[in-house]
Amino acid sequence: MSGGPLEAEHDERMRSVVELAQELIRRPSRGGVDDYGPVLGVLEDWLTGAGLPHRRLHDADGALVGLLVEIAGSRPGPGPWWTLDACVDTAPYGDTTRWSFHPTSGQERDGWLLGRGAADSKLAAAMFCHIAADLAPRAHEFAGGLAVLLDVDEHTGNFGGARAYLTDPQAARPAGVIIGYPGMDEVVVGGRGLWRATIAVHAPSGHSGSSRSVTGAITRAARLVHLLDTANLPGPDAASGFPLGPKLTVTAFHGGEGFSVTPDRVDINVDVRTTPSFDMHDAETLVRKAVAELDAELPVPIPTEIAEVAAWPAFRLEESEQPAAALLSAAREAGLDVRAKTAGPSNIGNLLAGHGIPATAGFGVPYEGLHGIDERASLAELPTVHTVHEQAVLSLLGIR
């Protein structure tokens, strides 16, 4: 038997979500590589057709870094604004010869949506647009409002779209943000922070065949890497309720050319993942201690230089805090056995935490190949994921 007109209407809505996601996947939007205009143009056309108010966001240099949809409630009295956020730029493709379909395929095959961005996070962007469209006719039922941030410049690590949103004087400050990263087993309510720096290690240059023994920059840099790799980091602090410990990683090592010259400089990148009990200040102190030990042990005329690149705080919401509570409750009401998770990698939630804005950073459809080969997103669970997000938004806005 047919499920009736309501089920047919819901099926058609899910089909519309998938079709919009397919069009987004078919527009290459690799962070820092492709022009973002085409993928954002698809969204602009759809939002215009749906009658949703939206506008472009630009960074300080005038570059297009996102779209912002704003639905203001018309019920009398003040009310909070809440934001749904999904990025529509993507990771690079990698070796396309290893893909079993083209990264911009956008095809639906055996219940999977195929292509770069299917999982992270073009399907979520399409879903959030549809939730906004369904909510707009109900503006009389809530005060405050709902924003949908469709940002780019995310996979570069610059978070340009989110930064433009946070500094836009016209945008209402959100009471909280739900970020549409994928994965159905957990609601991500926290993440380690980070402290990143570049380190310039110096030494006199020379000829590799010289009879004079010289401690070169590569040797000094290798010693520094050893000092950093063996630095004593604390484990998880159970008393803080934060389940992960800090982590330090040397992620880049550049210097030298050819064979006959020992270089006078080597540049190192250091990434430290931080926690509430080992914060950005602690990370910087640890790295500076290792550098001071290097310069004392292997002195040279030019001291080692440290330049901070980025610093974001760790964050974690309690399950009773919004918007985590609304999302967890909606997921459990849908019959899902979900748990609150603190993620190891950092994300836009860390940037928001630095501005005092609480955020969840992941609940979506199951996926494979995220940032890797053959990225795909499962569509069987899309109706449930859509319902969970929609119910969470209704709860946050006080709509019954």
Summary of the structure (lengths in Angstrom):
residues: 400
radius of gyration: 24.1
end to end distance: 30.4
largest distance: 89.8
contacts: 1385
relative contact order: 0.17
helix: 34%
strand: 25%
